């Protein structure tokens, strides 16, 4: 278990892959849209 282990978060960071242990960042489009709407008003 370490940098070479694809099943761990650290291993996925090194490999540059995603999965259950290292999910992709959720796009927060809603938060950005709300900020734009409040600025326009």
QUIKATA-V281374 format. One line per field, one symbol per residue. burial: # if it has 16 or more other C-alpha atoms within 10 Angstrom, else .. Layout:
# QUIKATA-V281374
burial=???
This chain:
# QUIKATA-V281374
burial=.....#######.........#...................
